[in-house]
Amino acid sequence: MRVITFSTVFPKGHPREGMPTFFVEKILTAIKHEIFLSVNPLYPPKYHTIRAGNRWKVGEYFSPRVWGNDINPKSGKSGPYQSKQIEFAPPIEIKKIWKIKITKSDVIKINGEPMGACCNGKNPTIQLCRNDGLEPSDFHYWFNELPFIGQIICWNENIEY
């Protein structure tokens, strides 16, 4: 089974560098929503992730993981790419995928079309950011190397773009 690792803190260069993303909690909230239909989550749900490339398909499962803080005995280092990965939820099925491109002028295209009206009348860009577990300003800084071409990998069948 393939793995998707999630950041527990905002990356280097982001204005919130080192602060918690709460992605694990947001993903667990999204999964809980699907299973229990909770109405008052502690964390807003994260329904998808955006990844570079074109490697994922609907119906595949992935193992959601974060990097641990243990020390790699060979390198003496800890953290991303050094420590063991920790699986924080059971395998998750990919329900939907969209192609995404973010241009240098911050135009977001989904499946080749500029984002238009969607999301039950809500601003589609804001809804995209929040469905990804980020506020719009965080999203802008997260995807700062433009153009960006990849996929929106969604585990909630009710999301539409």
N, C-alpha and C positions, 0 to 999 in steps of 0.2 A: 504494500500500500504506500502511496506517495504521501509526502509530508508537506504541510504549510506551517512555517514558523511565524509567529506574531511577536511584534516588539512589545516589551513591557514598559519601555520608556521612549520618549521622543528622541529622535536621532540627533547626532552631532550636526550643528549648523541650523537647527530649528530654533526659533525663539524660546520654545519651552524645553530645550535640550535637557535631558536627564529627568524630567518630570514624568510621572506615571501616565500611561495611555489608558489604562483600565480596559484594554482590549479583551483580556481573558474574561473579566467580569461582564463586559458588554456582549461577548459571544455567548456566555452562559445564560445571560438574560434573554438573548434571542432564541436560544434553544428551549429555554424554559417557557417562553411565550408560545412557541409552537406546541409544546407538550401540555402545558397547564393553562395557557391563556391567561396568565397573570395580568392584572390591570395596573398595578403600582410597582414597577421595577425600581430597584435602588439605582441601577445604572441604565442609561438609554441603550437599547439593543443595537448591536452591530450585525447587520444582515448579510454583509458581503465583504470581500476583500478585493483589492485591485492589484494585479500583478503584471509585470512586463512579460511580453512574449505571447505565444498562442499555443499553450501546451495542455490546457484542460478541456474536458468534455462533460456535458450534462450526463448525469447518471454515475459518474465516478465518485468515489469516496476519498476523503483525505483525512489524515491524522493531524489534528490541531495541536501544535506544540509551541513551547517557549524554550529559550536557552536557560539552563540552570546556572548556578553561581559556584559550582564545584571547581576545583583546580585540576586542570589537565596535568597528569603526572609527567608527560613528555615535555610539554612546553612551559609548565609552571604558570600558565595563564588561566583566567576564568572568563566567563561571559560568552557573548555570541561567537560562534564558530570554534570555540575552545572547549566549552563544557558539554556535559550531556544534555540532550533535549528531554524536556518533560512534557508528556502528553497530558493535557488538562481536561479533555472531554473524550467521549467515545467517537469513533469515526463519524464524519459528517458527509452526507450526500449532497452533491452539487445539483441544485434544482434548475438553475438558469445560468446562462453565460451571455454576456454582450461584449463585443469588441469596443474598446475605448481608445480615443486619441485626444490628447490635450496638446494644443498647438502653443507656439511661443507667444501668441497673443491671447492666451488663456481661453481659447474657444474649445469647448468640450464637445466631441462628436461621439455618438454612440451608434454602432453599426453603420458608420459613414455619414450619419445625419447629425447636424447641430442639435443640441438638446432643445426640445420644444416643450410644449405643455404636456405635463404628465403628473403623476403623483397626486391625484385627486385635487387639482387646482393649486397645489403648493408650488413654490418656486422649485423647479426641477434641479437646479444646481445645488441649492441648499439641501434638498432632500437627498441627492446623491451623496453629499458630504456626510450627512447625519446617518444615512444607511450604512456608510463605511466606518462609522464610529468616530467621526471627526467633526469639529466645527469648521465652517468655511475658511476661516483664517488659518487654521491648522492644516487643512487640506491643501491650501495654496502653497504653504511652505513645505509640506510633505512631498508634493510633486513639483519640485523646483528645477529639475533637469528636464527641460523641454526641447523638442517635442517628446512626449511620452506615448508609447503605443503598447497596448496590452489588452487584458481581459478583466471584466468585472465577474468575479466568481461568487455566485449567490446561493445561499442555502435556505432561502425563504421563497416559496412558490408564489407568494402574494405581491412581491415587488415587481413593478413594471417600469420600463423606461422606453 
